[in-house]
Amino acid sequence: MKEIITQTYVIVLPILLGYIVWLLKRQKQDRDANSKGTMLLLRVQLIDYHDKWTDRGYVTRHGLENFLEMYGAYHALGGNGMVTHMLDEIRQLPIKD
């Protein structure tokens, strides 16, 4: 009886572990794709806000707070320095309520 259980473990365990590894890799790929998509959407919105406020010549306090929070999320996801330059330009604008 012990031999049957041992043989079952020898056969089933590698298959189960292989499936778990495959599942974890798949989940990582999904997370990476979601992070990349989120980063791209944030970048589009940050560029849009930058263009809108620099055209106006001022930024609202609420708008600046939103930009800073989105920038933080974008940067945490691995965003590049292009948006950092835009942030510097936004910070130089006068703030109107």
mmCIF file as gemmi writes it, N, C-alpha and C atoms, coordinates in Angstrom:
data_model
loop_
_atom_site.group_PDB
_atom_site.id
_atom_site.type_symbol
_atom_site.label_atom_id
_atom_site.label_alt_id
_atom_site.label_comp_id
_atom_site.label_asym_id
_atom_site.label_entity_id
_atom_site.label_seq_id
_atom_site.pdbx_PDB_ins_code
_atom_site.Cartn_x
_atom_site.Cartn_y
_atom_site.Cartn_z
_atom_site.occupancy
_atom_site.B_iso_or_equiv
_atom_site.pdbx_formal_charge
_atom_site.auth_seq_id
_atom_site.auth_asym_id
_atom_site.pdbx_PDB_model_num
ATOM 1 N N . MET Axp A 1 ? 0.812 -1.198 0 1 0 ? 1 A 1
ATOM 2 C CA . MET Axp A 1 ? 0 0 0 1 0 ? 1 A 1
ATOM 3 C C . MET Axp A 1 ? 0.862 1.272 0 1 0 ? 1 A 1
ATOM 4 N N . LYS Axp A 2 ? 1.944 1.233 0.825 1 0 ? 2 A 1
ATOM 5 C CA . LYS Axp A 2 ? 2.842 2.39 0.882 1 0 ? 2 A 1
ATOM 6 C C . LYS Axp A 2 ? 3.485 2.635 -0.478 1 0 ? 2 A 1
ATOM 7 N N . GLU Axp A 3 ? 3.789 1.568 -1.181 1 0 ? 3 A 1
ATOM 8 C CA . GLU Axp A 3 ? 4.422 1.709 -2.493 1 0 ? 3 A 1
ATOM 9 C C . GLU Axp A 3 ? 3.488 2.397 -3.486 1 0 ? 3 A 1
ATOM 10 N N . ILE Axp A 4 ? 2.214 2.092 -3.425 1 0 ? 4 A 1
ATOM 11 C CA . ILE Axp A 4 ? 1.235 2.721 -4.323 1 0 ? 4 A 1
ATOM 12 C C . ILE Axp A 4 ? 1.133 4.21 -4.017 1 0 ? 4 A 1
ATOM 13 N N . ILE Axp A 5 ? 1.089 4.54 -2.736 1 0 ? 5 A 1
ATOM 14 C CA . ILE Axp A 5 ? 1.015 5.954 -2.34 1 0 ? 5 A 1
ATOM 15 C C . ILE Axp A 5 ? 2.293 6.676 -2.768 1 0 ? 5 A 1
ATOM 16 N N . THR Axp A 6 ? 3.428 6.061 -2.555 1 0 ? 6 A 1
ATOM 17 C CA . THR Axp A 6 ? 4.704 6.666 -2.945 1 0 ? 6 A 1
ATOM 18 C C . THR Axp A 6 ? 4.774 6.865 -4.457 1 0 ? 6 A 1
ATOM 19 N N . GLN Axp A 7 ? 4.368 5.877 -5.215 1 0 ? 7 A 1
ATOM 20 C CA . GLN Axp A 7 ? 4.377 5.99 -6.675 1 0 ? 7 A 1
ATOM 21 C C . GLN Axp A 7 ? 3.406 7.069 -7.149 1 0 ? 7 A 1
ATOM 22 N N . THR Axp A 8 ? 2.268 7.174 -6.476 1 0 ? 8 A 1
ATOM 23 C CA . THR Axp A 8 ? 1.293 8.213 -6.816 1 0 ? 8 A 1
ATOM 24 C C . THR Axp A 8 ? 1.898 9.595 -6.587 1 0 ? 8 A 1
ATOM 25 N N . TYR Axp A 9 ? 2.564 9.778 -5.45 1 0 ? 9 A 1
ATOM 26 C CA . TYR Axp A 9 ? 3.219 11.059 -5.165 1 0 ? 9 A 1
ATOM 27 C C . TYR Axp A 9 ? 4.303 11.356 -6.195 1 0 ? 9 A 1
ATOM 28 N N . VAL Axp A 10 ? 5.071 10.359 -6.556 1 0 ? 10 A 1
ATOM 29 C CA . VAL Axp A 10 ? 6.161 10.535 -7.515 1 0 ? 10 A 1
ATOM 30 C C . VAL Axp A 10 ? 5.615 10.987 -8.869 1 0 ? 10 A 1
ATOM 31 N N . ILE Axp A 11 ? 4.443 10.528 -9.235 1 0 ? 11 A 1
ATOM 32 C CA . ILE Axp A 11 ? 3.84 10.888 -10.518 1 0 ? 11 A 1
ATOM 33 C C . ILE Axp A 11 ? 3.074 12.208 -10.427 1 0 ? 11 A 1
ATOM 34 N N . VAL Axp A 12 ? 2.248 12.334 -9.386 1 0 ? 12 A 1
ATOM 35 C CA . VAL Axp A 12 ? 1.325 13.472 -9.29 1 0 ? 12 A 1
ATOM 36 C C . VAL Axp A 12 ? 2.03 14.749 -8.841 1 0 ? 12 A 1
ATOM 37 N N . LEU Axp A 13 ? 2.947 14.648 -7.914 1 0 ? 13 A 1
ATOM 38 C CA . LEU Axp A 13 ? 3.588 15.837 -7.347 1 0 ? 13 A 1
ATOM 39 C C . LEU Axp A 13 ? 4.301 16.695 -8.403 1 0 ? 13 A 1
ATOM 40 N N . PRO Axp A 14 ? 5.126 16.144 -9.285 1 0 ? 14 A 1
ATOM 41 C CA . PRO Axp A 14 ? 5.755 16.996 -10.313 1 0 ? 14 A 1
ATOM 42 C C . PRO Axp A 14 ? 4.735 17.65 -11.254 1 0 ? 14 A 1
ATOM 43 N N . ILE Axp A 15 ? 3.678 16.912 -11.565 1 0 ? 15 A 1
ATOM 44 C CA . ILE Axp A 15 ? 2.639 17.491 -12.429 1 0 ? 15 A 1
ATOM 45 C C . ILE Axp A 15 ? 1.964 18.652 -11.719 1 0 ? 15 A 1
ATOM 46 N N . LEU Axp A 16 ? 1.625 18.461 -10.447 1 0 ? 16 A 1
ATOM 47 C CA . LEU Axp A 16 ? 0.972 19.519 -9.673 1 0 ? 16 A 1
ATOM 48 C C . LEU Axp A 16 ? 1.882 20.731 -9.511 1 0 ? 16 A 1
ATOM 49 N N . LEU Axp A 17 ? 3.152 20.485 -9.201 1 0 ? 17 A 1
ATOM 50 C CA . LEU Axp A 17 ? 4.098 21.594 -9.06 1 0 ? 17 A 1
ATOM 51 C C . LEU Axp A 17 ? 4.31 22.323 -10.385 1 0 ? 17 A 1
ATOM 52 N N . GLY Axp A 18 ? 4.377 21.588 -11.469 1 0 ? 18 A 1
ATOM 53 C CA . GLY Axp A 18 ? 4.502 22.209 -12.788 1 0 ? 18 A 1
ATOM 54 C C . GLY Axp A 18 ? 3.312 23.094 -13.098 1 0 ? 18 A 1
ATOM 55 N N . TYR Axp A 19 ? 2.126 22.628 -12.762 1 0 ? 19 A 1
ATOM 56 C CA . TYR Axp A 19 ? 0.913 23.422 -12.99 1 0 ? 19 A 1
ATOM 57 C C . TYR Axp A 19 ? 0.925 24.691 -12.144 1 0 ? 19 A 1
ATOM 58 N N . ILE Axp A 20 ? 1.35 24.562 -10.892 1 0 ? 20 A 1
ATOM 59 C CA . ILE Axp A 20 ? 1.406 25.741 -10.014 1 0 ? 20 A 1
ATOM 60 C C . ILE Axp A 20 ? 2.407 26.76 -10.55 1 0 ? 20 A 1
ATOM 61 N N . VAL Axp A 21 ? 3.558 26.31 -10.995 1 0 ? 21 A 1
ATOM 62 C CA . VAL Axp A 21 ? 4.561 27.221 -11.575 1 0 ? 21 A 1
ATOM 63 C C . VAL Axp A 21 ? 3.997 27.898 -12.818 1 0 ? 21 A 1
ATOM 64 N N . TRP Axp A 22 ? 3.346 27.135 -13.684 1 0 ? 22 A 1
ATOM 65 C CA . TRP Axp A 22 ? 2.729 27.714 -14.891 1 0 ? 22 A 1
ATOM 66 C C . TRP Axp A 22 ? 1.689 28.756 -14.518 1 0 ? 22 A 1
ATOM 67 N N . LEU Axp A 23 ? 0.862 28.432 -13.518 1 0 ? 23 A 1
ATOM 68 C CA . LEU Axp A 23 ? -0.183 29.357 -13.08 1 0 ? 23 A 1
ATOM 69 C C . LEU Axp A 23 ? 0.414 30.652 -12.538 1 0 ? 23 A 1
ATOM 70 N N . LEU Axp A 24 ? 1.475 30.543 -11.74 1 0 ? 24 A 1
ATOM 71 C CA . LEU Axp A 24 ? 2.124 31.737 -11.184 1 0 ? 24 A 1
ATOM 72 C C . LEU Axp A 24 ? 2.756 32.592 -12.285 1 0 ? 24 A 1
ATOM 73 N N . LYS Axp A 25 ? 3.378 31.945 -13.269 1 0 ? 25 A 1
ATOM 74 C CA . LYS Axp A 25 ? 3.95 32.708 -14.389 1 0 ? 25 A 1
ATOM 75 C C . LYS Axp A 25 ? 2.858 33.431 -15.162 1 0 ? 25 A 1
ATOM 76 N N . ARG Axp A 26 ? 1.745 32.768 -15.358 1 0 ? 26 A 1
ATOM 77 C CA . ARG Axp A 26 ? 0.623 33.372 -16.083 1 0 ? 26 A 1
ATOM 78 C C . ARG Axp A 26 ? 0.078 34.578 -15.324 1 0 ? 26 A 1
ATOM 79 N N . GLN Axp A 27 ? -0.043 34.44 -14.004 1 0 ? 27 A 1
ATOM 80 C CA . GLN Axp A 27 ? -0.521 35.554 -13.195 1 0 ? 27 A 1
ATOM 81 C C . GLN Axp A 27 ? 0.453 36.73 -13.258 1 0 ? 27 A 1
ATOM 82 N N . LYS Axp A 28 ? 1.75 36.442 -13.249 1 0 ? 28 A 1
ATOM 83 C CA . LYS Axp A 28 ? 2.744 37.521 -13.363 1 0 ? 28 A 1
ATOM 84 C C . LYS Axp A 28 ? 2.627 38.228 -14.705 1 0 ? 28 A 1
ATOM 85 N N . GLN Axp A 29 ? 2.431 37.474 -15.773 1 0 ? 29 A 1
ATOM 86 C CA . GLN Axp A 29 ? 2.261 38.084 -17.096 1 0 ? 29 A 1
ATOM 87 C C . GLN Axp A 29 ? 1.027 38.991 -17.108 1 0 ? 29 A 1
ATOM 88 N N . ASP Axp A 30 ? -0.047 38.546 -16.5 1 0 ? 30 A 1
ATOM 89 C CA . ASP Axp A 30 ? -1.264 39.356 -16.436 1 0 ? 30 A 1
ATOM 90 C C . ASP Axp A 30 ? -1.033 40.632 -15.627 1 0 ? 30 A 1
ATOM 91 N N . ARG Axp A 31 ? -0.357 40.496 -14.485 1 0 ? 31 A 1
ATOM 92 C CA . ARG Axp A 31 ? -0.061 41.676 -13.664 1 0 ? 31 A 1
ATOM 93 C C . ARG Axp A 31 ? 0.825 42.658 -14.42 1 0 ? 31 A 1
ATOM 94 N N . ASP Axp A 32 ? 1.846 42.126 -15.104 1 0 ? 32 A 1
ATOM 95 C CA . ASP Axp A 32 ? 2.74 42.993 -15.871 1 0 ? 32 A 1
ATOM 96 C C . ASP Axp A 32 ? 1.979 43.736 -16.969 1 0 ? 32 A 1
ATOM 97 N N . ALA Axp A 33 ? 1.085 43.027 -17.656 1 0 ? 33 A 1
ATOM 98 C CA . ALA Axp A 33 ? 0.299 43.664 -18.715 1 0 ? 33 A 1
ATOM 99 C C . ALA Axp A 33 ? -0.627 44.726 -18.132 1 0 ? 33 A 1
ATOM 100 N N . ASN Axp A 34 ? -1.232 44.442 -16.993 1 0 ? 34 A 1
ATOM 101 C CA . ASN Axp A 34 ? -2.102 45.434 -16.35 1 0 ? 34 A 1
ATOM 102 C C . ASN Axp A 34 ? -1.309 46.651 -15.894 1 0 ? 34 A 1
ATOM 103 N N . SER Axp A 35 ? -0.134 46.426 -15.341 1 0 ? 35 A 1
ATOM 104 C CA . SER Axp A 35 ? 0.707 47.544 -14.908 1 0 ? 35 A 1
ATOM 105 C C . SER Axp A 35 ? 1.121 48.41 -16.095 1 0 ? 35 A 1
ATOM 106 N N . LYS Axp A 36 ? 1.505 47.765 -17.188 1 0 ? 36 A 1
ATOM 107 C CA . LYS Axp A 36 ? 1.913 48.504 -18.389 1 0 ? 36 A 1
ATOM 108 C C . LYS Axp A 36 ? 0.746 49.324 -18.934 1 0 ? 36 A 1
ATOM 109 N N . GLY Axp A 37 ? -0.436 48.71 -18.985 1 0 ? 37 A 1
ATOM 110 C CA . GLY Axp A 37 ? -1.616 49.424 -19.471 1 0 ? 37 A 1
ATOM 111 C C . GLY Axp A 37 ? -1.966 50.594 -18.577 1 0 ? 37 A 1
ATOM 112 N N . THR Axp A 38 ? -1.902 50.384 -17.276 1 0 ? 38 A 1
ATOM 113 C CA . THR Axp A 38 ? -2.185 51.464 -16.325 1 0 ? 38 A 1
ATOM 114 C C . THR Axp A 38 ? -1.19 52.598 -16.489 1 0 ? 38 A 1
ATOM 115 N N . MET Axp A 39 ? 0.08 52.257 -16.652 1 0 ? 39 A 1
ATOM 116 C CA . MET Axp A 39 ? 1.11 53.277 -16.831 1 0 ? 39 A 1
ATOM 117 C C . MET Axp A 39 ? 0.858 54.092 -18.101 1 0 ? 39 A 1
ATOM 118 N N . LEU Axp A 40 ? 0.485 53.424 -19.173 1 0 ? 40 A 1
ATOM 119 C CA . LEU Axp A 40 ? 0.221 54.127 -20.426 1 0 ? 40 A 1
ATOM 120 C C . LEU Axp A 40 ? -0.985 55.056 -20.306 1 0 ? 40 A 1
ATOM 121 N N . LEU Axp A 41 ? -2.037 54.588 -19.637 1 0 ? 41 A 1
ATOM 122 C CA . LEU Axp A 41 ? -3.219 55.442 -19.44 1 0 ? 41 A 1
ATOM 123 C C . LEU Axp A 41 ? -2.889 56.649 -18.576 1 0 ? 41 A 1
ATOM 124 N N . LEU Axp A 42 ? -2.096 56.442 -17.542 1 0 ? 42 A 1
ATOM 125 C CA . LEU Axp A 42 ? -1.677 57.567 -16.704 1 0 ? 42 A 1
ATOM 126 C C . LEU Axp A 42 ? -0.864 58.568 -17.511 1 0 ? 42 A 1
ATOM 127 N N . ARG Axp A 43 ? 0.045 58.079 -18.345 1 0 ? 43 A 1
ATOM 128 C CA . ARG Axp A 43 ? 0.869 58.981 -19.149 1 0 ? 43 A 1
ATOM 129 C C . ARG Axp A 43 ? 0.01 59.817 -20.094 1 0 ? 43 A 1
ATOM 130 N N . VAL Axp A 44 ? -0.972 59.186 -20.731 1 0 ? 44 A 1
ATOM 131 C CA . VAL Axp A 44 ? -1.86 59.928 -21.63 1 0 ? 44 A 1
ATOM 132 C C . VAL Axp A 44 ? -2.597 61.019 -20.865 1 0 ? 44 A 1
ATOM 133 N N . GLN Axp A 45 ? -3.11 60.684 -19.677 1 0 ? 45 A 1
ATOM 134 C CA . GLN Axp A 45 ? -3.842 61.673 -18.891 1 0 ? 45 A 1
ATOM 135 C C . GLN Axp A 45 ? -2.927 62.791 -18.4 1 0 ? 45 A 1
ATOM 136 N N . LEU Axp A 46 ? -1.726 62.435 -17.97 1 0 ? 46 A 1
ATOM 137 C CA . LEU Axp A 46 ? -0.782 63.452 -17.503 1 0 ? 46 A 1
ATOM 138 C C . LEU Axp A 46 ? -0.39 64.4 -18.637 1 0 ? 46 A 1
ATOM 139 N N . ILE Axp A 47 ? -0.174 63.876 -19.822 1 0 ? 47 A 1
ATOM 140 C CA . ILE Axp A 47 ? 0.149 64.727 -20.981 1 0 ? 47 A 1
ATOM 141 C C . ILE Axp A 47 ? -1.024 65.64 -21.297 1 0 ? 47 A 1
ATOM 142 N N . ASP Axp A 48 ? -2.231 65.104 -21.243 1 0 ? 48 A 1
ATOM 143 C CA . ASP Axp A 48 ? -3.431 65.899 -21.508 1 0 ? 48 A 1
ATOM 144 C C . ASP Axp A 48 ? -3.572 67.041 -20.507 1 0 ? 48 A 1
ATOM 145 N N . TYR Axp A 49 ? -3.407 66.718 -19.225 1 0 ? 49 A 1
ATOM 146 C CA . TYR Axp A 49 ? -3.489 67.767 -18.192 1 0 ? 49 A 1
ATOM 147 C C . TYR Axp A 49 ? -2.394 68.81 -18.392 1 0 ? 49 A 1
ATOM 148 N N . HIS Axp A 50 ? -1.175 68.354 -18.68 1 0 ? 50 A 1
ATOM 149 C CA . HIS Axp A 50 ? -0.065 69.285 -18.887 1 0 ? 50 A 1
ATOM 150 C C . HIS Axp A 50 ? -0.388 70.26 -20.016 1 0 ? 50 A 1
ATOM 151 N N . ASP Axp A 51 ? -0.848 69.73 -21.146 1 0 ? 51 A 1
ATOM 152 C CA . ASP Axp A 51 ? -1.168 70.581 -22.293 1 0 ? 51 A 1
ATOM 153 C C . ASP Axp A 51 ? -2.29 71.563 -21.959 1 0 ? 51 A 1
ATOM 154 N N . LYS Axp A 52 ? -3.305 71.074 -21.284 1 0 ? 52 A 1
ATOM 155 C CA . LYS Axp A 52 ? -4.455 71.913 -20.922 1 0 ? 52 A 1
ATOM 156 C C . LYS Axp A 52 ? -4.029 73.065 -20.005 1 0 ? 52 A 1
ATOM 157 N N . TRP Axp A 53 ? -3.257 72.762 -18.973 1 0 ? 53 A 1
ATOM 158 C CA . TRP Axp A 53 ? -2.897 73.793 -18.009 1 0 ? 53 A 1
ATOM 159 C C . TRP Axp A 53 ? -1.834 74.745 -18.533 1 0 ? 53 A 1
ATOM 160 N N . THR Axp A 54 ? -0.903 74.254 -19.316 1 0 ? 54 A 1
ATOM 161 C CA . THR Axp A 54 ? 0.09 75.175 -19.863 1 0 ? 54 A 1
ATOM 162 C C . THR Axp A 54 ? -0.567 76.106 -20.888 1 0 ? 54 A 1
ATOM 163 N N . ASP Axp A 55 ? -1.571 75.615 -21.616 1 0 ? 55 A 1
ATOM 164 C CA . ASP Axp A 55 ? -2.314 76.492 -22.531 1 0 ? 55 A 1
ATOM 165 C C . ASP Axp A 55 ? -3.065 77.562 -21.76 1 0 ? 55 A 1
ATOM 166 N N . ARG Axp A 56 ? -3.653 77.192 -20.631 1 0 ? 56 A 1
ATOM 167 C CA . ARG Axp A 56 ? -4.387 78.157 -19.79 1 0 ? 56 A 1
ATOM 168 C C . ARG Axp A 56 ? -3.445 79.151 -19.122 1 0 ? 56 A 1
ATOM 169 N N . GLY Axp A 57 ? -2.272 78.666 -18.761 1 0 ? 57 A 1
ATOM 170 C CA . GLY Axp A 57 ? -1.313 79.517 -18.06 1 0 ? 57 A 1
ATOM 171 C C . GLY Axp A 57 ? -1.442 79.44 -16.55 1 0 ? 57 A 1
ATOM 172 N N . TYR Axp A 58 ? -2.277 78.548 -16.037 1 0 ? 58 A 1
ATOM 173 C CA . TYR Axp A 58 ? -2.405 78.345 -14.589 1 0 ? 58 A 1
ATOM 174 C C . TYR Axp A 58 ? -2.94 76.938 -14.336 1 0 ? 58 A 1
ATOM 175 N N . VAL Axp A 59 ? -2.859 76.514 -13.084 1 0 ? 59 A 1
ATOM 176 C CA . VAL Axp A 59 ? -3.381 75.212 -12.662 1 0 ? 59 A 1
ATOM 177 C C . VAL Axp A 59 ? -4.21 75.429 -11.397 1 0 ? 59 A 1
ATOM 178 N N . THR Axp A 60 ? -5.242 74.639 -11.222 1 0 ? 60 A 1
ATOM 179 C CA . THR Axp A 60 ? -6.024 74.718 -9.985 1 0 ? 60 A 1
ATOM 180 C C . THR Axp A 60 ? -5.331 73.89 -8.91 1 0 ? 60 A 1
ATOM 181 N N . ARG Axp A 61 ? -5.617 74.2 -7.668 1 0 ? 61 A 1
ATOM 182 C CA . ARG Axp A 61 ? -5.025 73.45 -6.554 1 0 ? 61 A 1
ATOM 183 C C . ARG Axp A 61 ? -5.429 71.97 -6.633 1 0 ? 61 A 1
ATOM 184 N N . HIS Axp A 62 ? -6.704 71.745 -6.912 1 0 ? 62 A 1
ATOM 185 C CA . HIS Axp A 62 ? -7.207 70.38 -7.039 1 0 ? 62 A 1
ATOM 186 C C . HIS Axp A 62 ? -6.534 69.667 -8.217 1 0 ? 62 A 1
ATOM 187 N N . GLY Axp A 63 ? -6.378 70.373 -9.306 1 0 ? 63 A 1
ATOM 188 C CA . GLY Axp A 63 ? -5.719 69.807 -10.475 1 0 ? 63 A 1
ATOM 189 C C . GLY Axp A 63 ? -4.269 69.434 -10.192 1 0 ? 63 A 1
ATOM 190 N N . LEU Axp A 64 ? -3.578 70.3 -9.46 1 0 ? 64 A 1
ATOM 191 C CA . LEU Axp A 64 ? -2.186 70.02 -9.111 1 0 ? 64 A 1
ATOM 192 C C . LEU Axp A 64 ? -2.094 68.788 -8.214 1 0 ? 64 A 1
ATOM 193 N N . GLU Axp A 65 ? -3.002 68.693 -7.241 1 0 ? 65 A 1
ATOM 194 C CA . GLU Axp A 65 ? -3.013 67.52 -6.358 1 0 ? 65 A 1
ATOM 195 C C . GLU Axp A 65 ? -3.241 66.241 -7.165 1 0 ? 65 A 1
ATOM 196 N N . ASN Axp A 66 ? -4.193 66.275 -8.092 1 0 ? 66 A 1
ATOM 197 C CA . ASN Axp A 66 ? -4.448 65.11 -8.931 1 0 ? 66 A 1
ATOM 198 C C . ASN Axp A 66 ? -3.22 64.751 -9.766 1 0 ? 66 A 1
ATOM 199 N N . PHE Axp A 67 ? -2.593 65.774 -10.34 1 0 ? 67 A 1
ATOM 200 C CA . PHE Axp A 67 ? -1.408 65.537 -11.158 1 0 ? 67 A 1
ATOM 201 C C . PHE Axp A 67 ? -0.315 64.88 -10.323 1 0 ? 67 A 1
ATOM 202 N N . LEU Axp A 68 ? -0.105 65.386 -9.106 1 0 ? 68 A 1
ATOM 203 C CA . LEU Axp A 68 ? 0.942 64.837 -8.245 1 0 ? 68 A 1
ATOM 204 C C . LEU Axp A 68 ? 0.652 63.383 -7.872 1 0 ? 68 A 1
ATOM 205 N N . GLU Axp A 69 ? -0.604 63.07 -7.576 1 0 ? 69 A 1
ATOM 206 C CA . GLU Axp A 69 ? -0.956 61.694 -7.234 1 0 ? 69 A 1
ATOM 207 C C . GLU Axp A 69 ? -0.79 60.77 -8.44 1 0 ? 69 A 1
ATOM 208 N N . MET Axp A 70 ? -1.236 61.226 -9.605 1 0 ? 70 A 1
ATOM 209 C CA . MET Axp A 70 ? -1.079 60.408 -10.805 1 0 ? 70 A 1
ATOM 210 C C . MET Axp A 70 ? 0.396 60.247 -11.145 1 0 ? 70 A 1
ATOM 211 N N . TYR Axp A 71 ? 1.164 61.301 -10.986 1 0 ? 71 A 1
ATOM 212 C CA . TYR Axp A 71 ? 2.602 61.222 -11.248 1 0 ? 71 A 1
ATOM 213 C C . TYR Axp A 71 ? 3.252 60.193 -10.321 1 0 ? 71 A 1
ATOM 214 N N . GLY Axp A 72 ? 2.863 60.201 -9.043 1 0 ? 72 A 1
ATOM 215 C CA . GLY Axp A 72 ? 3.408 59.235 -8.092 1 0 ? 72 A 1
ATOM 216 C C . GLY Axp A 72 ? 3.118 57.8 -8.517 1 0 ? 72 A 1
ATOM 217 N N . ALA Axp A 73 ? 1.891 57.553 -8.948 1 0 ? 73 A 1
ATOM 218 C CA . ALA Axp A 73 ? 1.513 56.214 -9.406 1 0 ? 73 A 1
ATOM 219 C C . ALA Axp A 73 ? 2.272 55.865 -10.68 1 0 ? 73 A 1
ATOM 220 N N . TYR Axp A 74 ? 2.37 56.803 -11.6 1 0 ? 74 A 1
ATOM 221 C CA . TYR Axp A 74 ? 3.08 56.589 -12.867 1 0 ? 74 A 1
ATOM 222 C C . TYR Axp A 74 ? 4.552 56.261 -12.597 1 0 ? 74 A 1
ATOM 223 N N . HIS Axp A 75 ? 5.149 57.042 -11.731 1 0 ? 75 A 1
ATOM 224 C CA . HIS Axp A 75 ? 6.559 56.839 -11.411 1 0 ? 75 A 1
ATOM 225 C C . HIS Axp A 75 ? 6.764 55.483 -10.718 1 0 ? 75 A 1
ATOM 226 N N . ALA Axp A 76 ? 5.869 55.102 -9.817 1 0 ? 76 A 1
ATOM 227 C CA . ALA Axp A 76 ? 5.972 53.817 -9.111 1 0 ? 76 A 1
ATOM 228 C C . ALA Axp A 76 ? 5.87 52.633 -10.08 1 0 ? 76 A 1
ATOM 229 N N . LEU Axp A 77 ? 5.142 52.832 -11.173 1 0 ? 77 A 1
ATOM 230 C CA . LEU Axp A 77 ? 5.007 51.779 -12.174 1 0 ? 77 A 1
ATOM 231 C C . LEU Axp A 77 ? 6.201 51.733 -13.135 1 0 ? 77 A 1
ATOM 232 N N . GLY Axp A 78 ? 7.136 52.668 -12.973 1 0 ? 78 A 1
ATOM 233 C CA . GLY Axp A 78 ? 8.336 52.655 -13.808 1 0 ? 78 A 1
ATOM 234 C C . GLY Axp A 78 ? 8.334 53.686 -14.911 1 0 ? 78 A 1
ATOM 235 N N . GLY Axp A 79 ? 7.484 54.713 -14.79 1 0 ? 79 A 1
ATOM 236 C CA . GLY Axp A 79 ? 7.415 55.759 -15.797 1 0 ? 79 A 1
ATOM 237 C C . GLY Axp A 79 ? 8.741 56.487 -15.955 1 0 ? 79 A 1
ATOM 238 N N . ASN Axp A 80 ? 8.906 57.13 -17.119 1 0 ? 80 A 1
ATOM 239 C CA . ASN Axp A 80 ? 10.19 57.749 -17.446 1 0 ? 80 A 1
ATOM 240 C C . ASN Axp A 80 ? 10.25 59.235 -17.083 1 0 ? 80 A 1
ATOM 241 N N . GLY Axp A 81 ? 11.352 59.88 -17.414 1 0 ? 81 A 1
ATOM 242 C CA . GLY Axp A 81 ? 11.594 61.263 -17.045 1 0 ? 81 A 1
ATOM 243 C C . GLY Axp A 81 ? 10.831 62.29 -17.854 1 0 ? 81 A 1
ATOM 244 N N . MET Axp A 82 ? 10.201 61.882 -18.96 1 0 ? 82 A 1
ATOM 245 C CA . MET Axp A 82 ? 9.434 62.822 -19.767 1 0 ? 82 A 1
ATOM 246 C C . MET Axp A 82 ? 8.353 63.493 -18.916 1 0 ? 82 A 1
ATOM 247 N N . VAL Axp A 83 ? 7.663 62.716 -18.106 1 0 ? 83 A 1
ATOM 248 C CA . VAL Axp A 83 ? 6.587 63.252 -17.276 1 0 ? 83 A 1
ATOM 249 C C . VAL Axp A 83 ? 7.166 64.077 -16.128 1 0 ? 83 A 1
ATOM 250 N N . THR Axp A 84 ? 8.363 63.745 -15.674 1 0 ? 84 A 1
ATOM 251 C CA . THR Axp A 84 ? 9.011 64.544 -14.633 1 0 ? 84 A 1
ATOM 252 C C . THR Axp A 84 ? 9.255 65.96 -15.138 1 0 ? 84 A 1
ATOM 253 N N . HIS Axp A 85 ? 9.656 66.092 -16.386 1 0 ? 85 A 1
ATOM 254 C CA . HIS Axp A 85 ? 9.842 67.411 -16.984 1 0 ? 85 A 1
ATOM 255 C C . HIS Axp A 85 ? 8.507 68.164 -17.024 1 0 ? 85 A 1
ATOM 256 N N . MET Axp A 86 ? 7.44 67.468 -17.372 1 0 ? 86 A 1
ATOM 257 C CA . MET Axp A 86 ? 6.117 68.11 -17.403 1 0 ? 86 A 1
ATOM 258 C C . MET Axp A 86 ? 5.699 68.537 -15.996 1 0 ? 86 A 1
ATOM 259 N N . LEU Axp A 87 ? 5.999 67.707 -15.006 1 0 ? 87 A 1
ATOM 260 C CA . LEU Axp A 87 ? 5.676 68.061 -13.619 1 0 ? 87 A 1
ATOM 261 C C . LEU Axp A 87 ? 6.385 69.349 -13.219 1 0 ? 87 A 1
ATOM 262 N N . ASP Axp A 88 ? 7.641 69.48 -13.578 1 0 ? 88 A 1
ATOM 263 C CA . ASP Axp A 88 ? 8.383 70.71 -13.27 1 0 ? 88 A 1
ATOM 264 C C . ASP Axp A 88 ? 7.704 71.929 -13.905 1 0 ? 88 A 1
ATOM 265 N N . GLU Axp A 89 ? 7.234 71.774 -15.132 1 0 ? 89 A 1
ATOM 266 C CA . GLU Axp A 89 ? 6.548 72.889 -15.802 1 0 ? 89 A 1
ATOM 267 C C . GLU Axp A 89 ? 5.229 73.217 -15.118 1 0 ? 89 A 1
ATOM 268 N N . ILE Axp A 90 ? 4.489 72.209 -14.684 1 0 ? 90 A 1
ATOM 269 C CA . ILE Axp A 90 ? 3.213 72.426 -13.994 1 0 ? 90 A 1
ATOM 270 C C . ILE Axp A 90 ? 3.452 73.139 -12.667 1 0 ? 90 A 1
ATOM 271 N N . ARG Axp A 91 ? 4.502 72.753 -11.952 1 0 ? 91 A 1
ATOM 272 C CA . ARG Axp A 91 ? 4.8 73.391 -10.658 1 0 ? 91 A 1
ATOM 273 C C . ARG Axp A 91 ? 5.145 74.869 -10.808 1 0 ? 91 A 1
ATOM 274 N N . GLN Axp A 92 ? 5.611 75.28 -11.976 1 0 ? 92 A 1
ATOM 275 C CA . GLN Axp A 92 ? 5.952 76.678 -12.191 1 0 ? 92 A 1
ATOM 276 C C . GLN Axp A 92 ? 4.739 77.543 -12.514 1 0 ? 92 A 1
ATOM 277 N N . LEU Axp A 93 ? 3.618 76.896 -12.836 1 0 ? 93 A 1
ATOM 278 C CA . LEU Axp A 93 ? 2.411 77.662 -13.168 1 0 ? 93 A 1
ATOM 279 C C . LEU Axp A 93 ? 1.792 78.261 -11.9 1 0 ? 93 A 1
ATOM 280 N N . PRO Axp A 94 ? 1.151 79.424 -12.046 1 0 ? 94 A 1
ATOM 281 C CA . PRO Axp A 94 ? 0.425 79.976 -10.893 1 0 ? 94 A 1
ATOM 282 C C . PRO Axp A 94 ? -0.765 79.072 -10.542 1 0 ? 94 A 1
ATOM 283 N N . ILE Axp A 95 ? -1.09 79.023 -9.252 1 0 ? 95 A 1
ATOM 284 C CA . ILE Axp A 95 ? -2.203 78.211 -8.783 1 0 ? 95 A 1
ATOM 285 C C . ILE Axp A 95 ? -3.404 79.114 -8.541 1 0 ? 95 A 1
ATOM 286 N N . LYS Axp A 96 ? -4.529 78.757 -9.162 1 0 ? 96 A 1
ATOM 287 C CA . LYS Axp A 96 ? -5.779 79.47 -8.967 1 0 ? 96 A 1
ATOM 288 C C . LYS Axp A 96 ? -6.815 78.491 -8.437 1 0 ? 96 A 1
ATOM 289 N N . ASP Axp A 97 ? -7.661 78.973 -7.541 1 0 ? 97 A 1
ATOM 290 C CA . ASP Axp A 97 ? -8.73 78.124 -7 1 0 ? 97 A 1
ATOM 291 C C . ASP Axp A 97 ? -9.962 78.141 -7.831 1 0 ? 97 A 1
